[in-house]
């Protein structure tokens, strides 16, 4: 990161100049010196001091020009992202670098999140669910959706984009997860926690039951707390082979057409240009449950933003955590599952998904995408060094400790949910 000069020292003037000035001002004339000679020595001393100070100032300013070009921009940059010291030395970054809105982590009363200014959707949200957050005075009857002023006006999502769109304002941190106080409940209605979701069959039905499943897992008698990461996904779909290839690819004179791609990205947009909101094709949840006996269980899910039959098995949407990280560009729970413990989890996960795929053909892969044929193993831990302290007594897949089913009998439909 760029470093500002010490407090009290103006830009471009090194501390050495201040020392020279103070030393000269406090030096008395020597006894017996005449007024003329004293004045002469005064002039010479002043000239030498100015020369030395100017030289030092030039050297200092030249060395720190790039680092101190704009103090105001520097403060904003440091808030938005962390850059290694040597990175900022590049001459191309003299006037700053493009800042990604999703690099800023915002903290609300009941969750943390990052926002994607390109799609005007949350990049991710993270919450902690405990019995205390599930029981409290918070009620959605006193809450209303609002635009998040913590997100830049250039990037934030707008209420107008949802009006007349036909899409629900879908919570990523469910309101029912955060009842600890009205403030915690209200925070879940910020549009930075909202994505456009299909209403009937998804947000008001299967997704709501899935949220109840998460709350059930967090409130089990053996559970201490559940940590949940949720976010939108934009996944490609297979290209319509019936379409005319020539219309999509520009011909080059004297050359041949390249082979058309088999995949394309396709999703609706809400609002009006240029500030438009993208409708996610899918949503993910990664759930890590801490047990009271120092055990941990984890699972990753990906659901399509589409109507899902109520009797559809939830296990059908369990996916490998590594595959989700590949398509999302994110990495999950690096502190909770790392090194040997991450390897242990992947072995447990692979065993569960193999059994599930036999029972539910097609399970264990990202929806709409082919199954991953090759997976890069987690980097092996060097056994020569000191071993990291193991955090967990046992590591399990969440679907081995719970039934991984949505239960209609446990779901009380909320009228007007959106």
C-alpha positions as CSV (number, residue, x, y, z in Angstrom):
1,X,0.0,0.0,0.0
2,X,1.1,3.6,-0.5
3,X,2.5,5.3,2.5
4,X,1.9,9.0,3.4
5,X,4.6,11.2,4.9
6,X,4.8,11.6,8.7
7,X,2.1,13.7,10.3
8,X,3.0,17.4,10.4
9,X,5.3,17.2,7.3
10,X,3.9,18.7,4.2
11,X,4.0,16.8,0.9
12,X,7.3,17.1,-1.0
13,X,9.2,18.6,2.0
14,X,11.3,16.0,3.8
15,X,11.8,16.0,7.6
16,X,15.5,16.9,7.1
17,X,14.5,20.4,5.9
18,X,12.6,21.1,9.1
19,X,15.6,20.1,11.2
20,X,17.9,22.4,9.3
21,X,15.6,25.4,9.7
22,X,15.1,24.9,13.4
23,X,18.8,24.5,14.0
24,X,19.7,27.6,12.2
25,X,17.0,29.7,13.8
26,X,18.1,28.8,17.3
27,X,21.9,29.4,16.8
28,X,23.1,32.6,18.4
29,X,25.9,34.8,17.0
30,X,29.4,34.1,18.3
31,X,30.8,36.6,20.7
32,X,33.1,39.2,19.1
33,X,31.8,38.8,15.6
34,X,31.1,42.0,13.8
35,X,27.6,42.8,12.4
36,X,28.9,42.7,8.8
37,X,30.7,39.4,9.2
38,X,27.8,38.0,11.1
39,X,25.5,39.0,8.3
40,X,27.9,37.5,5.8
41,X,28.0,34.3,7.6
42,X,24.2,34.5,8.0
43,X,23.8,34.8,4.2
44,X,26.2,32.0,3.5
45,X,24.6,29.7,6.0
46,X,21.2,30.6,4.7
47,X,22.3,29.8,1.1
48,X,23.9,26.5,2.1
49,X,20.8,25.5,4.2
50,X,18.4,26.3,1.3
51,X,20.6,24.4,-1.1
52,X,20.9,21.3,1.1
53,X,17.2,21.5,1.9
54,X,16.2,21.8,-1.8
55,X,18.5,18.9,-2.7
56,X,17.1,16.7,0.0
57,X,13.6,17.8,-0.9
58,X,14.1,16.9,-4.6
59,X,15.5,13.5,-3.8
60,X,12.8,12.7,-1.4
61,X,10.0,14.0,-3.7
62,X,11.4,12.1,-6.7
63,X,11.5,8.9,-4.6
64,X,7.9,9.2,-3.3
65,X,6.2,10.9,-6.3
66,X,4.3,7.7,-7.3
67,X,3.5,6.8,-3.7
68,X,2.0,10.2,-2.7
69,X,0.4,11.4,-6.0
70,X,-3.1,11.7,-4.5
71,X,-3.7,11.2,-0.8
72,X,-7.5,11.2,-1.2
73,X,-7.5,8.5,-3.9
74,X,-5.0,6.5,-1.9
75,X,-7.4,6.3,1.1
76,X,-10.2,5.1,-1.1
77,X,-8.0,2.5,-2.8
78,X,-6.8,1.1,0.5
79,X,-10.4,0.7,1.7
80,X,-11.4,-1.1,-1.4
81,X,-8.5,-3.6,-1.8
82,X,-5.2,-4.7,-0.5
83,X,-2.2,-4.4,-2.9
84,X,1.3,-5.5,-2.2
85,X,3.9,-2.7,-1.8
86,X,5.9,-3.7,-4.9
87,X,2.7,-3.8,-7.1
88,X,2.0,-0.1,-6.6
89,X,5.5,0.8,-7.8
90,X,4.5,0.0,-11.5
91,X,4.6,3.2,-13.5
92,X,1.2,2.4,-15.1
93,X,-0.4,2.8,-11.7
94,X,0.7,6.4,-11.1
95,X,-2.9,7.7,-11.3
96,X,-4.5,4.7,-9.5
97,X,-6.0,1.5,-10.7
98,X,-9.5,0.2,-11.6
99,X,-11.3,-0.7,-8.4
100,X,-13.7,-3.6,-8.3
101,X,-16.7,-3.0,-6.1
102,X,-16.8,-6.6,-5.0
103,X,-13.4,-6.2,-3.4
104,X,-15.1,-4.3,-0.5
105,X,-16.5,-6.3,2.3
106,X,-19.5,-4.7,4.0
107,X,-20.7,-5.6,7.5
108,X,-24.3,-5.5,8.4
109,X,-25.8,-6.2,11.8
110,X,-26.8,-9.7,10.8
111,X,-24.4,-10.7,8.0
112,X,-21.4,-9.7,5.8
113,X,-21.4,-9.3,2.1
114,X,-19.7,-8.2,-1.1
115,X,-21.5,-6.6,-3.9
116,X,-21.0,-7.1,-7.7
117,X,-21.4,-3.7,-9.4
118,X,-21.4,-5.4,-12.9
119,X,-24.5,-7.5,-12.3
120,X,-26.0,-5.4,-9.5
121,X,-26.3,-8.6,-7.4
122,X,-24.6,-9.7,-4.3
123,X,-21.2,-11.3,-5.0
124,X,-21.7,-13.4,-1.8
125,X,-23.3,-13.0,1.6
126,X,-22.3,-14.8,4.8
127,X,-24.2,-15.3,7.9
128,X,-24.0,-17.1,11.2
129,X,-27.1,-19.0,12.4
130,X,-27.6,-20.0,16.0
131,X,-30.7,-20.8,18.1
132,X,-30.4,-17.2,19.3
133,X,-30.8,-15.7,15.8
134,X,-33.8,-17.9,15.0
135,X,-35.8,-16.8,18.1
136,X,-36.2,-13.1,18.8
137,X,-38.5,-10.1,18.5
138,X,-37.6,-9.4,14.8
139,X,-40.6,-9.5,12.5
140,X,-40.8,-9.0,8.7
141,X,-44.1,-7.2,9.2
142,X,-42.1,-4.1,10.3
143,X,-39.5,-4.5,7.6
144,X,-39.4,-3.2,4.0
145,X,-37.0,-3.4,1.1
146,X,-34.6,-0.5,0.7
147,X,-31.6,0.5,-1.5
148,X,-28.3,0.1,0.2
149,X,-26.5,3.4,0.4
150,X,-23.3,1.7,1.5
151,X,-22.9,0.6,-2.1
152,X,-21.9,3.3,-4.6
153,X,-24.8,4.9,-6.4
154,X,-23.1,3.9,-9.7
155,X,-23.3,0.2,-8.9
156,X,-26.2,-0.4,-6.4
157,X,-29.4,-2.2,-7.4
158,X,-32.6,-0.2,-7.5
159,X,-36.1,-0.8,-6.4
160,X,-37.5,0.4,-9.7
161,X,-35.8,-2.5,-11.5
162,X,-38.0,-5.0,-9.8
163,X,-41.3,-3.2,-10.4
164,X,-43.3,-4.9,-13.1
165,X,-40.4,-7.3,-13.8
166,X,-42.3,-10.5,-12.8
167,X,-39.4,-11.5,-10.5
168,X,-39.4,-11.7,-6.8
169,X,-37.0,-9.9,-4.6
170,X,-35.3,-13.0,-3.3
171,X,-33.4,-13.0,0.0
172,X,-30.0,-14.6,0.1
173,X,-29.8,-14.3,3.9
174,X,-33.3,-15.3,4.8
175,X,-35.2,-12.9,7.0
176,X,-36.3,-15.8,9.2
177,X,-32.6,-16.6,9.9
178,X,-32.0,-13.3,11.7
179,X,-34.8,-12.6,14.2
180,X,-32.4,-11.6,17.1
181,X,-33.6,-8.0,16.8
182,X,-35.6,-5.8,14.5
183,X,-32.4,-4.2,13.3
184,X,-31.0,-7.6,12.3
185,X,-34.2,-8.5,10.6
186,X,-34.3,-5.1,8.7
187,X,-30.7,-5.6,7.5
188,X,-31.8,-8.6,5.4
189,X,-34.2,-6.4,3.4
190,X,-31.3,-4.3,2.0
191,X,-31.1,-4.8,-1.8
192,X,-27.5,-5.8,-1.4
193,X,-28.9,-9.0,0.0
194,X,-31.4,-9.5,-2.8
195,X,-31.3,-11.1,-6.2
196,X,-34.1,-11.5,-8.8
197,X,-35.7,-14.9,-8.3
198,X,-38.5,-16.8,-10.0
199,X,-41.4,-16.6,-7.6
200,X,-43.8,-19.5,-7.9
201,X,-42.1,-22.8,-7.7
202,X,-38.8,-21.4,-6.5
203,X,-38.5,-18.4,-4.1
204,X,-42.0,-19.0,-2.6
205,X,-41.7,-22.7,-2.6
206,X,-38.6,-24.9,-3.0
207,X,-36.0,-22.2,-2.1
208,X,-38.0,-21.4,1.0
209,X,-38.1,-25.0,2.0
210,X,-34.3,-25.2,1.4
211,X,-33.9,-22.2,3.8
212,X,-35.9,-24.0,6.4
213,X,-33.6,-27.1,5.9
214,X,-30.7,-24.8,6.8
215,X,-32.4,-23.5,9.9
216,X,-33.2,-27.1,11.0
217,X,-29.5,-28.1,10.6
218,X,-28.4,-25.1,12.6
219,X,-30.9,-25.7,15.4
220,X,-30.2,-29.5,15.9
221,X,-29.4,-30.3,19.5
222,X,-25.9,-31.3,18.6
223,X,-25.2,-28.1,16.6
224,X,-23.4,-25.1,18.0
225,X,-23.7,-22.8,15.0
226,X,-24.1,-22.9,11.2
227,X,-22.0,-20.7,8.9
228,X,-23.6,-20.2,5.5
229,X,-22.3,-18.6,2.3
230,X,-24.9,-17.8,-0.3
231,X,-24.7,-16.2,-3.7
232,X,-25.8,-16.0,-7.3
233,X,-24.3,-17.9,-10.2
234,X,-24.2,-17.2,-13.9
235,X,-23.6,-20.5,-15.6
236,X,-23.5,-21.1,-19.4
237,X,-25.9,-23.3,-21.3
238,X,-25.4,-25.4,-24.4
239,X,-25.7,-23.5,-27.6
240,X,-28.8,-24.1,-29.7
241,X,-27.5,-26.2,-32.5
242,X,-30.5,-25.3,-34.6
243,X,-29.3,-21.7,-34.8
244,X,-27.4,-20.5,-37.9
245,X,-23.7,-20.4,-37.1
246,X,-22.9,-17.9,-39.9
247,X,-25.0,-15.2,-38.3
248,X,-23.0,-15.3,-35.0
249,X,-19.5,-15.4,-36.4
250,X,-17.9,-12.9,-38.6
251,X,-16.5,-14.3,-41.9
252,X,-12.9,-13.5,-42.7
253,X,-12.0,-13.1,-46.4
254,X,-9.7,-15.8,-47.7
255,X,-10.1,-17.8,-44.5
256,X,-12.4,-20.3,-42.9
257,X,-14.8,-20.0,-40.1
258,X,-13.7,-21.1,-36.7
259,X,-15.5,-23.9,-35.0
260,X,-18.6,-22.5,-33.3
261,X,-18.6,-22.7,-29.5
262,X,-20.9,-25.2,-27.9
263,X,-21.6,-23.0,-24.9
264,X,-23.0,-19.5,-24.4
265,X,-24.0,-17.3,-21.5
266,X,-27.7,-16.3,-21.6
267,X,-29.8,-14.6,-18.9
268,X,-32.4,-11.8,-18.7
269,X,-31.6,-8.2,-17.6
270,X,-33.9,-6.0,-15.5
271,X,-34.2,-2.2,-15.5
272,X,-33.0,0.3,-18.2
273,X,-29.5,0.8,-19.7
274,X,-27.0,1.5,-18.5
275,X,-27.7,0.5,-14.9
276,X,-29.2,-2.9,-15.5
277,X,-29.6,-5.8,-13.1
278,X,-28.7,-9.4,-14.2
279,X,-31.0,-12.3,-13.4
280,X,-28.9,-15.2,-12.1
281,X,-29.2,-18.6,-13.7
282,X,-28.5,-20.4,-10.4
283,X,-27.8,-19.9,-6.7
284,X,-25.4,-21.6,-4.4
285,X,-25.3,-22.3,-0.7
286,X,-22.3,-23.7,1.2
287,X,-23.1,-24.7,4.7
288,X,-20.6,-25.4,7.5
289,X,-22.1,-26.6,10.8
290,X,-20.0,-26.7,14.0
291,X,-21.0,-29.4,16.4
292,X,-20.8,-29.0,20.2
293,X,-18.4,-32.0,20.3
294,X,-15.8,-30.2,18.1
295,X,-17.0,-32.0,14.9
296,X,-17.8,-30.2,11.7
297,X,-20.0,-31.1,8.7
298,X,-20.2,-29.3,5.4
299,X,-22.0,-29.4,2.1
300,X,-22.3,-27.3,-1.1
301,X,-25.5,-26.9,-3.1
302,X,-26.4,-25.3,-6.5
303,X,-30.0,-24.8,-7.5
304,X,-31.3,-23.4,-10.8
305,X,-33.3,-20.2,-10.7
306,X,-36.4,-22.0,-12.0
307,X,-39.5,-23.7,-10.7
308,X,-38.6,-27.0,-8.9
309,X,-41.2,-29.6,-8.0
310,X,-41.9,-29.8,-4.2
311,X,-41.1,-33.5,-4.2
312,X,-37.8,-33.1,-5.9
313,X,-34.9,-34.6,-3.7
314,X,-32.6,-31.9,-2.3
315,X,-29.7,-34.4,-2.6
316,X,-30.0,-33.9,-6.3
317,X,-28.5,-30.4,-5.9
318,X,-25.4,-31.4,-3.8
319,X,-22.3,-30.6,-5.7
320,X,-18.5,-31.0,-5.1
321,X,-17.2,-28.0,-3.2
322,X,-14.2,-27.8,-5.5
323,X,-16.4,-27.7,-8.6
324,X,-18.4,-24.8,-7.1
325,X,-15.2,-22.9,-6.4
326,X,-14.1,-23.4,-10.1
327,X,-17.3,-22.0,-11.6
328,X,-17.9,-19.3,-9.0
329,X,-14.4,-17.9,-8.8
330,X,-14.6,-18.1,-5.0
331,X,-13.0,-20.2,-2.3
332,X,-15.0,-21.1,0.8
333,X,-14.1,-21.6,4.5
334,X,-10.4,-21.4,4.0
335,X,-10.0,-21.1,7.8
336,X,-12.4,-23.9,8.7
337,X,-11.3,-26.5,6.2
338,X,-7.7,-26.3,5.0
339,X,-4.8,-28.5,4.3
340,X,-5.3,-32.1,5.6
341,X,-8.7,-31.3,6.9
342,X,-9.8,-30.1,3.5
343,X,-8.5,-33.4,2.0
344,X,-10.4,-35.3,4.6
345,X,-13.6,-33.5,3.7
346,X,-13.1,-34.1,0.0
347,X,-12.7,-37.9,0.6
348,X,-15.9,-37.9,2.7
349,X,-17.7,-35.8,0.1
350,X,-16.5,-38.1,-2.8
351,X,-17.8,-41.1,-1.0
352,X,-21.2,-39.5,-0.4
353,X,-21.6,-38.3,-4.0
354,X,-20.7,-41.7,-5.4
355,X,-23.4,-43.3,-3.4
356,X,-25.9,-40.5,-4.3
357,X,-25.2,-40.7,-8.0
358,X,-26.1,-44.4,-8.0
359,X,-29.4,-43.6,-6.3
360,X,-30.1,-40.4,-8.3
361,X,-28.5,-40.5,-11.7
362,X,-27.1,-37.1,-12.6
363,X,-26.5,-36.0,-9.0
364,X,-23.2,-34.8,-7.8
365,X,-22.5,-32.2,-10.6
366,X,-23.2,-28.6,-11.3
367,X,-26.6,-28.3,-12.9
368,X,-26.6,-27.7,-16.7
369,X,-22.9,-28.6,-16.9
370,X,-21.2,-31.9,-17.6
371,X,-19.7,-33.7,-14.7
372,X,-16.1,-32.9,-14.0
373,X,-13.9,-35.7,-15.3
374,X,-10.7,-34.6,-13.7
375,X,-10.2,-32.8,-10.4
376,X,-7.0,-31.3,-9.2
377,X,-6.2,-32.7,-5.7
378,X,-5.7,-30.3,-2.8
379,X,-2.0,-29.4,-2.4
380,X,-0.3,-32.0,-0.3
381,X,0.8,-30.8,3.1
382,X,4.6,-31.0,3.7
383,X,5.2,-33.5,6.4
384,X,8.7,-32.2,7.2
385,X,7.5,-29.0,8.9
386,X,5.5,-28.6,12.1
387,X,2.0,-30.0,11.8
388,X,-0.9,-27.6,12.1
389,X,-3.2,-28.2,15.0
390,X,-6.3,-30.0,14.0
391,X,-9.4,-28.1,14.7
392,X,-12.0,-30.9,14.4
393,X,-12.4,-34.3,16.1
394,X,-14.3,-35.5,13.1
395,X,-15.2,-34.2,9.6
396,X,-18.4,-35.3,7.9
397,X,-20.6,-34.4,5.0
398,X,-23.7,-32.6,6.1
399,X,-26.0,-35.0,4.3
400,X,-24.6,-37.8,6.5
401,X,-25.7,-36.1,9.6
402,X,-29.0,-34.8,8.3
403,X,-31.4,-36.4,5.8
404,X,-30.8,-33.6,3.2
405,X,-34.5,-33.5,2.4
406,X,-36.9,-30.6,2.3
407,X,-39.9,-31.4,4.4
408,X,-43.2,-30.0,3.5
409,X,-44.6,-30.7,6.9
410,X,-41.9,-28.4,8.5
411,X,-42.6,-25.6,6.1
412,X,-45.0,-22.8,7.1
413,X,-45.6,-20.8,4.0
414,X,-45.2,-17.1,4.5
415,X,-47.9,-15.2,2.7
416,X,-46.6,-12.5,0.4
417,X,-43.0,-13.8,0.6
418,X,-40.8,-12.1,-2.0
